[in-house]
C-alpha cells in the first residue's frame, strides 16, 4: 500500500477536475503535503473541520480531499489562537496532506453540477456558462459553470422541490414560486450560486436549483417569473464528495478511501 504516492493521486484529481476550470479567486490543488509522501488512507469531505481532522488522525489517513480549500484565503499567521491555525498545525504535525478541487470540481465534465442535473432526471444537459479551455475535456466534452436541461415530462414546482430534497439528502428545502407552476427547463448550481440567475433569465428557463442565495436574489427571481429551489449549501455538495470517494477507491484500490463519517451539516432547523 505504501507504494502509492501523493503525486499520483494529485495527477488523477487534476485530470478529473482540471485546475484551469477553477475560478480566478479560488485556491485549488495540493495545499498541504509533499508529493513524494506515501498514501494509504484517503478521506473526502465537503469542508475540513476539527472533527474531520480528528477523524483523519485517529484513522491514520494520509490525505484529505476536501471540496472547500484549507487554507482558503492567504494566512499571515498559523497559531493555535484560531481554528484554522490549529487545524493546519495538527495536519502538518501528523503529515496529513490536503487537496482541494473546489470550483474545478463544480465545473468539470462529471463534476457536482453535472451529477446534480443527472440526478434530477434532466436530459439534453449542457453547461449554463460554457468554458472553452484548450486541452480540457471529459467524457461528455462539456465543461462550464452550472448545468441546465429539460424534464422530459415536466412537473409541478412542488414535485421538483421534493425530488431535489431526495437526491441531495436535504432535510428541508426553500422554494420561490407557486407550488403548482409547471416546470420543464431547470438549471442547477451547487453551493452559493445566485449569480447564475441572470443566465437563467437570459435562457428563459423555468427553474434554478441552488444551495443558497440572498434574499434579494429571491426577490429578483420572483419578479422575473423564475422558480427557485434552495436545498442548502451542505446538501447541494456533500452527496458529490461521497461519490468522489467511490471514484478514488476505484482508481486506487490499494488505498483505504471513505467519505468522512464525522462531517455533518452545522445548520439545524428548530
C-alpha positions as CSV (number, residue, x, y, z in Angstrom):
1,X,0.0,0.0,0.0
2,X,2.9,2.4,0.7
3,X,3.8,2.2,-3.0
4,X,1.1,4.8,-3.7
5,X,2.5,8.3,-3.6
6,X,0.6,11.6,-3.2
7,X,1.7,12.9,-6.6
8,X,-0.1,10.0,-8.3
9,X,-3.4,10.9,-6.6
10,X,-2.9,14.6,-7.3
11,X,-2.3,13.8,-11.0
12,X,-5.5,11.8,-11.1
13,X,-7.5,14.6,-9.5
14,X,-6.0,17.2,-11.9
15,X,-7.2,15.1,-14.8
16,X,-10.6,14.5,-13.3
17,X,-11.1,18.2,-12.3
18,X,-8.6,20.3,-14.3
19,X,-7.4,23.2,-12.2
20,X,-7.8,25.5,-15.2
21,X,-11.6,25.3,-14.6
22,X,-11.3,26.9,-11.2
23,X,-12.5,30.4,-10.6
24,X,-9.7,33.0,-10.5
25,X,-10.4,33.8,-6.8
26,X,-10.2,30.2,-5.8
27,X,-7.4,28.2,-4.1
28,X,-7.3,24.7,-5.6
29,X,-4.8,21.8,-6.0
30,X,-2.4,20.4,-3.4
31,X,-2.5,22.8,-0.5
32,X,-0.6,20.8,2.2
33,X,1.8,18.0,1.8
34,X,4.9,16.5,0.0
35,X,4.3,15.0,-3.5
36,X,6.5,12.0,-2.5
37,X,4.7,11.1,0.7
38,X,3.0,7.7,0.8
39,X,-0.8,7.5,0.8
40,X,-2.6,4.6,2.4
41,X,-5.8,6.3,3.7
42,X,-7.8,9.0,1.9
43,X,-10.8,10.9,3.4
44,X,-13.1,13.0,1.2
45,X,-15.2,15.8,2.8
46,X,-17.0,18.9,2.0
47,X,-15.1,21.1,4.5
48,X,-12.1,20.5,6.7
49,X,-13.3,20.9,10.3
50,X,-11.8,19.9,13.6
51,X,-14.0,16.8,13.6
52,X,-12.6,15.8,10.2
53,X,-9.0,16.4,11.3
54,X,-9.6,14.3,14.4
55,X,-11.1,11.5,12.3
56,X,-8.1,11.6,9.9
57,X,-5.6,11.5,12.7
58,X,-7.4,8.6,14.5
59,X,-7.8,6.6,11.3
60,X,-4.2,7.2,10.2
61,X,-5.3,8.9,6.9
62,X,-2.5,10.5,4.9
63,X,-4.7,12.6,2.6
64,X,-7.9,14.7,2.9
65,X,-9.6,15.6,-0.4
66,X,-11.8,18.5,0.6
67,X,-14.2,20.4,-1.6
68,X,-13.7,23.7,0.2
69,X,-10.0,24.7,0.4
70,X,-7.9,24.9,3.6
71,X,-6.5,27.4,3.7
72,X,-8.9,29.3,1.5
73,X,-7.5,32.8,1.8
74,X,-3.9,34.0,2.5
75,X,-2.9,33.2,6.0
76,X,-0.5,35.6,7.7
77,X,-0.3,33.7,11.0
78,X,-0.5,30.0,11.8
79,X,-1.1,29.7,15.6
80,X,-3.3,27.8,18.0
81,X,-5.3,31.0,18.6
82,X,-7.8,30.3,15.9
83,X,-9.5,27.2,14.5
84,X,-7.8,27.4,11.0
85,X,-4.3,27.7,12.6
86,X,-4.9,24.8,15.0
87,X,-6.1,22.6,12.2
88,X,-3.2,23.5,9.9
89,X,-0.7,22.7,12.7
90,X,-2.4,19.4,13.5
91,X,-2.4,18.3,9.9
92,X,1.3,19.2,9.3
93,X,2.3,17.6,12.6
94,X,0.6,14.3,11.5
95,X,1.8,14.6,7.9
96,X,-1.8,14.7,6.5
97,X,-1.9,16.2,3.1
98,X,-4.8,18.3,1.8
99,X,-6.0,18.6,-1.8
100,X,-9.0,20.7,-2.9
101,X,-10.6,20.7,-6.4
102,X,-13.4,23.1,-5.3
103,X,-14.8,25.1,-8.3
104,X,-12.9,22.9,-10.7
105,X,-15.0,20.0,-9.4
106,X,-18.1,22.1,-9.7
107,X,-17.5,22.8,-13.4
108,X,-15.7,19.6,-14.8
109,X,-17.4,17.2,-17.1
110,X,-18.5,14.8,-14.4
111,X,-18.5,17.3,-11.6
112,X,-21.0,18.3,-9.0
113,X,-23.3,20.3,-11.2
114,X,-23.4,17.5,-13.8
115,X,-24.1,15.0,-11.1
116,X,-26.9,17.1,-9.7
117,X,-28.5,17.7,-13.1
118,X,-28.4,14.0,-13.9
119,X,-29.9,13.0,-10.5
120,X,-32.7,15.4,-11.2
121,X,-33.6,13.4,-14.3
122,X,-32.7,16.2,-16.8
123,X,-32.0,15.4,-20.4
124,X,-30.1,17.4,-23.0
125,X,-27.8,18.6,-20.3
126,X,-25.4,21.5,-21.1
127,X,-23.2,23.9,-19.2
128,X,-25.1,27.0,-18.2
129,X,-22.0,29.1,-18.8
130,X,-19.6,27.1,-21.1
131,X,-15.9,27.3,-20.5
132,X,-13.7,26.8,-23.6
133,X,-10.2,25.8,-22.5
134,X,-7.7,24.2,-24.8
135,X,-6.9,20.7,-23.7
136,X,-9.7,20.4,-21.1
137,X,-12.2,17.8,-21.9
138,X,-14.0,14.9,-20.4
139,X,-16.4,12.0,-21.1
140,X,-19.1,14.5,-22.2
141,X,-16.6,17.1,-23.6
142,X,-18.7,19.6,-21.7
143,X,-17.3,21.8,-19.0
144,X,-18.5,25.1,-17.5
145,X,-20.3,26.8,-14.7
146,X,-23.7,25.3,-13.7
147,X,-25.8,23.0,-15.9
148,X,-29.2,23.1,-17.4
149,X,-31.5,20.7,-19.1
150,X,-35.1,19.5,-19.7
151,X,-37.5,17.4,-17.7
152,X,-38.9,15.2,-20.4
153,X,-42.5,15.2,-19.0
154,X,-42.4,18.4,-16.9
155,X,-43.6,18.5,-13.3
156,X,-45.1,21.0,-10.8
157,X,-42.7,23.0,-8.8
158,X,-43.7,21.1,-5.6
159,X,-42.6,17.8,-7.2
160,X,-39.4,19.3,-8.5
161,X,-38.6,20.6,-4.9
162,X,-39.3,17.1,-3.5
163,X,-37.0,15.5,-6.0
164,X,-34.3,18.0,-5.2
165,X,-34.7,17.2,-1.5
166,X,-34.5,13.5,-2.1
167,X,-31.5,13.4,-4.4
168,X,-29.4,15.8,-2.2
169,X,-30.5,14.3,1.1
170,X,-31.6,17.8,2.3
171,X,-33.7,17.8,5.5
172,X,-35.8,20.6,4.0
173,X,-35.8,23.0,1.0
174,X,-36.9,26.6,0.5
175,X,-38.9,27.5,-2.6
176,X,-39.7,30.7,-4.5
177,X,-42.7,30.4,-6.8
178,X,-46.1,28.7,-6.9
179,X,-46.2,25.1,-5.9
180,X,-48.4,24.3,-8.9
181,X,-46.2,26.0,-11.5
182,X,-45.3,23.7,-14.4
183,X,-41.5,23.2,-14.7
184,X,-39.9,21.9,-17.8
185,X,-36.4,23.5,-18.0
186,X,-34.1,23.6,-15.0
187,X,-30.7,25.0,-14.2
188,X,-28.6,23.8,-11.3
189,X,-25.7,25.4,-9.4
190,X,-24.2,23.9,-6.3
191,X,-23.2,26.0,-3.3
192,X,-23.9,29.7,-3.2
193,X,-24.9,30.2,-6.9
194,X,-27.4,33.0,-7.0
195,X,-25.2,34.8,-9.6
196,X,-26.4,32.2,-12.1
197,X,-29.9,33.8,-12.1
198,X,-29.0,36.2,-14.9
199,X,-28.0,33.4,-17.2
200,X,-31.2,31.5,-16.3
201,X,-33.3,34.6,-17.2
202,X,-31.4,35.1,-20.4
203,X,-32.1,31.5,-21.5
204,X,-35.8,31.8,-20.4
205,X,-35.5,28.7,-18.1
206,X,-38.3,27.8,-15.7
207,X,-36.4,27.0,-12.5
208,X,-33.0,27.3,-10.8
209,X,-31.9,24.9,-8.1
210,X,-29.0,26.1,-5.9
211,X,-27.6,25.5,-2.5
212,X,-28.2,29.0,-1.2
213,X,-28.6,32.6,-2.3
214,X,-29.5,36.1,-1.0
215,X,-33.0,37.4,-0.1
216,X,-32.7,40.0,-2.9
217,X,-31.9,37.3,-5.5
218,X,-35.0,35.5,-4.4
219,X,-37.0,38.7,-4.9
220,X,-35.5,39.2,-8.4
221,X,-36.3,35.6,-9.3
222,X,-39.9,36.1,-8.3
223,X,-40.2,39.3,-10.2
224,X,-38.7,37.6,-13.3
225,X,-41.0,34.6,-13.0
226,X,-38.2,32.1,-12.3
227,X,-38.8,29.4,-9.7
228,X,-36.1,28.8,-7.1
229,X,-35.3,25.7,-5.1
230,X,-32.8,26.2,-2.3
231,X,-31.6,22.9,-0.9
232,X,-28.9,24.3,1.4
233,X,-25.1,24.7,0.8
234,X,-24.2,21.5,2.6
235,X,-26.8,19.3,0.9
236,X,-26.1,20.7,-2.6
237,X,-22.5,19.5,-2.5
238,X,-22.0,16.8,0.2
239,X,-23.5,14.0,-2.0
240,X,-20.8,14.6,-4.6
241,X,-17.9,14.2,-2.2
242,X,-19.4,10.8,-1.2
243,X,-19.3,9.9,-4.9
244,X,-15.8,11.2,-5.2
245,X,-14.7,8.7,-2.5
246,X,-16.0,5.9,-4.7
247,X,-14.2,7.3,-7.8
248,X,-10.9,7.5,-5.9
249,X,-11.4,4.0,-4.4
250,X,-11.9,2.6,-7.9
251,X,-8.8,4.4,-9.2
252,X,-6.6,3.4,-6.2
253,X,-7.8,0.0,-4.9
254,X,-4.7,-0.3,-2.7
255,X,-5.8,2.7,-0.6
256,X,-8.5,2.8,2.1
257,X,-10.9,5.5,0.9
258,X,-14.0,6.8,2.6
259,X,-16.1,10.0,2.9
260,X,-15.9,11.5,6.3
261,X,-18.1,9.8,8.8
262,X,-17.9,12.7,11.3
263,X,-18.8,15.6,8.9
264,X,-22.3,17.0,9.5
265,X,-24.3,20.0,8.4
266,X,-23.7,22.7,11.1
267,X,-27.2,24.2,10.4
268,X,-30.2,22.7,12.1
269,X,-33.8,23.7,11.9
270,X,-35.7,24.2,15.2
